[in-house]
């Protein structure tokens, strides 16, 4: 469940929680299965498409998490530069975040504003930083916020130098990952479409009563069940071979 929790946070759905997201996907997949059953009159196909809709929902959450993490990661150099400039001017990091809440990257302002609100409400700084980690759900944010916790514990020693090193390492990582993802993404996407295509054909064929009768027979149910299992294994195989191993969120 750790990967799902990380995906939910990365997709910006932390406020709903893992159980909330799973409940919503289960409701949508059940509805999809009933709709497919009513349209095709094939019970096995309705069950397969319902399960497929649940898996597709999980895939959407995962894709949303990846897209959002890429977006946030591209904004972090600006955040680090802003904090570094504030530190050079003798401004504390809390005031630096307050400035980011007003003039920082637009997608991040609401998160920084929430962080400042919690600090003003009396939250301990460590707890507020942990909240911001869960809200952002992104590895570069984890590293920066963990760095701030270490700096706070050390009394602010080495703050500017740490931000400088963080910014340099961040730009190197983003450049490398951008090159790798641009080459890998289209291959993986094409393979996933190939897994879904046969089920679209089956759904179209089931519109004819004689085909629906065949799929409702014991042989038809067996074929659809075996096809569904093969599709699941093929999908997992694509993930194993076609996905880049993302660095774990050690500080999550």
SULCORJO-V951928 format. One record per residue. PSI is psi in radians with two decimals (* if undefined). OMEGA is omega in whole degrees, 0 to 359 (NA if undefined). NEAR is the number of other ideal C-beta (glycine too) atoms within 8 Angstrom. Layout:
PSI_OMEGA_NEAR ; PSI_OMEGA_NEAR
//
This chain:
-0.21_183_5 ; -0.69_180_5 ; -0.63_179_6 ; -0.73_177_10 ; -0.72_178_9 ; -0.67_179_12 ; -0.70_179_12 ; -0.77_178_16 ; -0.75_181_15 ; -0.52_179_13 ; -0.02_181_12 ; 0.41_183_9 ; 0.37_184_10 ; -0.54_182_10 ; -0.39_178_4 ; -0.41_180_8 ; 2.85_181_8 ; -0.76_181_9 ; -0.67_178_6 ; -0.76_179_9 ; -0.77_180_12 ; -0.69_179_9 ; -0.73_179_8 ; -0.78_180_10 ; -0.66_178_12 ; -0.71_179_9 ; -0.76_180_8 ; -0.74_181_11 ; -0.66_177_13 ; -0.78_178_9 ; -0.72_179_8 ; -0.72_179_11 ; -0.74_179_14 ; -0.69_178_10 ; -0.76_179_8 ; -0.68_178_14 ; -0.73_180_12 ; -0.59_182_7 ; -0.69_186_7 ; -0.37_184_13 ; 0.42_178_9 ; 1.91_186_14 ; -0.75_181_8 ; -0.69_179_12 ; -0.67_176_15 ; -0.74_179_13 ; -0.76_181_9 ; -0.75_180_13 ; -0.57_176_13 ; -0.79_177_14 ; -0.66_178_11 ; -0.64_178_12 ; -0.63_177_12 ; -0.80_178_12 ; -0.65_178_10 ; -0.66_177_8 ; -0.75_177_12 ; -0.66_178_11 ; -0.69_178_9 ; -0.73_177_8 ; -0.75_181_14 ; -0.76_179_10 ; -0.69_178_8 ; -0.71_179_11 ; -0.76_180_15 ; -0.77_181_9 ; -0.75_181_8 ; -0.66_178_13 ; -0.67_176_12 ; -0.73_180_9 ; -0.82_181_9 ; -0.70_181_14 ; -0.65_180_13 ; -0.34_181_8 ; -0.29_187_11 ; -0.58_175_13 ; -0.68_177_11 ; -0.68_179_9 ; -0.82_181_13 ; -0.74_179_13 ; -0.68_180_9 ; -0.76_179_12 ; -0.64_179_13 ; -0.71_178_12 ; -0.70_178_8 ; -0.71_179_13 ; -0.68_178_13 ; -0.51_179_7 ; 0.08_179_6 ; 0.33_180_4 ; 2.35_179_8 ; 2.86_185_6 ; -0.51_177_11 ; -0.78_176_9 ; -0.56_177_9 ; -0.71_177_13 ; -0.62_177_12 ; -0.67_177_10 ; -0.69_178_12 ; -0.56_179_15 ; -0.38_181_11 ; -0.61_187_7 ; 0.15_180_4 ; -3.04_177_13 ; 2.33_188_9 ; -0.79_182_5 ; -0.31_183_7 ; -0.19_187_13 ; -0.73_183_12 ; -0.61_179_6 ; -0.74_178_10 ; -0.64_177_14 ; -0.70_176_9 ; -0.65_178_11 ; -0.84_180_14 ; -0.68_178_12 ; -0.71_180_8 ; -0.62_175_11 ; -0.78_180_10 ; -0.43_180_6 ; -0.02_176_6 ; 0.16_178_3 ; 2.50_170_9 ; 2.52_185_5 ; -0.64_180_9 ; -0.72_180_8 ; -0.67_179_9 ; -0.68_177_12 ; -0.68_176_12 ; -0.70_177_8 ; -0.74_181_12 ; -0.61_175_14 ; -0.85_182_13 ; -0.62_180_10 ; -0.71_184_11 ; -0.72_176_12 ; 0.72_186_17 ; 2.43_191_12 ; -0.65_180_10 ; -0.60_174_11 ; -0.71_177_13 ; -0.79_184_14 ; -0.76_181_10 ; -0.79_183_12 ; -0.59_175_12 ; -0.65_176_9 ; -0.73_179_11 ; -0.65_178_10 ; -0.68_178_10 ; -0.73_180_8 ; -0.71_178_13 ; -0.76_179_10 ; -0.51_180_6 ; 0.10_179_8 ; 0.37_178_5 ; 0.05_183_6 ; 2.31_178_6 ; 0.35_185_7 ; -0.90_183_10 ; -0.74_179_9 ; -0.67_179_7 ; -0.71_178_10 ; -0.67_179_13 ; -0.79_179_9 ; -0.67_179_8 ; -0.76_180_12 ; -0.72_180_12 ; -0.79_180_8 ; -0.64_180_8 ; -0.79_181_13 ; -0.63_177_9 ; -0.76_179_8 ; -0.78_181_9 ; -0.68_179_11 ; -0.76_181_8 ; -0.84_182_8 ; -0.58_177_10 ; -0.71_179_8 ; -0.73_181_8 ; -0.77_183_9 ; -0.59_180_10 ; -0.53_180_7 ; -0.54_187_7 ; -0.53_190_11 ; -0.80_186_8 ; -0.54_179_6 ; -0.84_180_9 ; -0.72_180_11 ; -0.71_179_8 ; -0.72_180_8 ; -0.68_179_10 ; -0.63_176_11 ; -0.62_179_8 ; -0.54_177_7 ; -0.66_183_11 ; -0.43_187_9 ; -0.79_181_8 ; -0.57_181_9 ; -0.53_174_11 ; -0.66_178_8 ; -0.77_179_8 ; -0.74_180_12 ; -0.68_179_12 ; -0.70_179_7 ; -0.56_182_8 ; -0.17_179_13 ; -0.38_178_9 ; 2.31_184_7 ; -0.69_182_6 ; -0.61_177_6 ; -0.70_178_10 ; -0.68_179_13 ; -0.66_179_8 ; -0.77_180_9 ; -0.41_179_16 ; -0.19_177_11 ; 2.91_181_8 ; -0.67_178_5 ; -0.70_179_7 ; -0.73_178_12 ; -0.71_179_12 ; -0.77_180_8 ; -0.79_180_9 ; -0.69_180_14 ; -0.80_179_10 ; -0.72_178_8 ; -0.66_179_11 ; -0.75_179_11 ; -0.74_179_8 ; -0.69_180_8 ; -0.71_179_12 ; -0.81_179_9 ; -0.69_179_8 ; -0.70_180_9 ; -0.77_179_11 ; -0.63_180_8 ; -0.68_176_8 ; -0.74_180_13 ; -0.72_183_8 ; -0.70_185_7 ; -0.51_189_6 ; -0.05_182_9 ; 2.42_176_9 ; 2.37_179_7 ; 1.83_182_4 ; 2.46_177_5 ; 2.38_180_5 ; 2.61_177_4 ; 1.45_185_8 ; -0.65_185_5 ; 0.25_181_8 ; *_NA_9
//
